[in-house]
Amino acid sequence: MKTKLFILGACAALVLAACSKDENQNTNDFTLKASEEYSIAALQANAMKGLKQKFVFEANGEEAVIHVESGVKIRVQTSTVKVGGQPYFGPVVVEYVEVFGRGAMLTANKTTSGLTNQPQFEDDTRPQPLISGGEFFVDMKTEEGESIDEGAEYQLEVPVELTGGEADEDMTSWTGNQEDTDGDGEADDEGDVTWDEDEAGDGDDDNGDGDKDVPVENGEYILKLKEFGWCNIDKLAEYPNPKTTIFVDVPNGFDDTNSKVYLAFEGQQNMLVSLDHYDAGTELFGETYNLLPLGEQCHIIFASGQGGQWIYSIQTITITVNGIYVVTPGSLVTATQADVINMLNSLP
């Protein structure tokens, strides 16, 4: 065991065993070495590109409805569509992304942690785990590439069956800020998204609490929007348990430049937390806000990649106080993106 474990104390570590399908390849004989070829960024950028869809509607002053294959509908009031402050008539190109379930959340690196706009306790001022009714990206341009002005009125009508089938009346609207991973000032496909809860504006449902609520009508979440970019139907994952943090020790050759560690909670198919703090001194991944509920059953997921294939390890744990968990080289499995998604979505 590496000396870094002793820096944090002599805790009993849980070894992450591989959880794989028959067709996946175990990497017991894999020689690990620090190399850029282990980078996960390209895999997650490609996964994100694969989620992008394009649609075209005609802005003619009437209502336009786009039917997405998943069952989501995008309903646009085209009389509100403007370019440069002037009403626009003509074709509008919609770029659209939808993310449902742990598998797509991890492969596209779109996790569910956010800041409430109604903080009541100290914990509320730090990013907290969210339960999602769907993560979405929407942008609109003319066929010539001019951006449609913010303020265009549209709504997403999202079947509740896409996130388990049971309507949740506590969902609110959240806006996402996507990470700039290379420092060029632009958001990147592989970048994670941090969510901020929206405040209710004129005409929004808020039940008197100041949040922009997402009503349920005919088995669909109705998310009303006037801005473009990332949006989310969410609620805070509220656990009464005392809170703690955990640490994850990954194999030699892996760090935050070529791998990531996530936490999935049992019974929550639409929630994924990133352990995104890496300490170069201890060489441990961790969660720095001490907001993980003690005693909850979770799945630690290590993810990296090589040569277009994913490398992963999954193990079920019970969150313990400042627990340290170890990913061993022998626990790593190589798989395709489809295998990873299926594996994660099949976890309890």
Secondary structure, 3 states (H helix, E strand, C coil): CCHHHHHCCCCCCEEECCCCCCCCEECCCCCCCCCHHHCCHHHHHHHHHHHCEEEEEEECCCEEEEECCCCCEEEEEHHHCEECCEECCEEEEEEEEEECHHHHHHHCCCCCEEECCCCCCHHHHCCEEEEEEEEEEEEEEECCCCECCCCCCEEEEEEHHHHCCCCCCCCEEEEEEECCCCCCCCCCCCCCEEEEECECCCCCCCCCCCECECCEECCEEEEEECCCEEEEEEEECCCCCCEECEEEECCCCCCCCCEEEEEEECCCCCCCEECCEEECCCCEEECCCCCEECCCEEEEEEEEEECCEEEEEEEEEECCCCEEEEECHHHCEEECHHHHHHHHHHCC
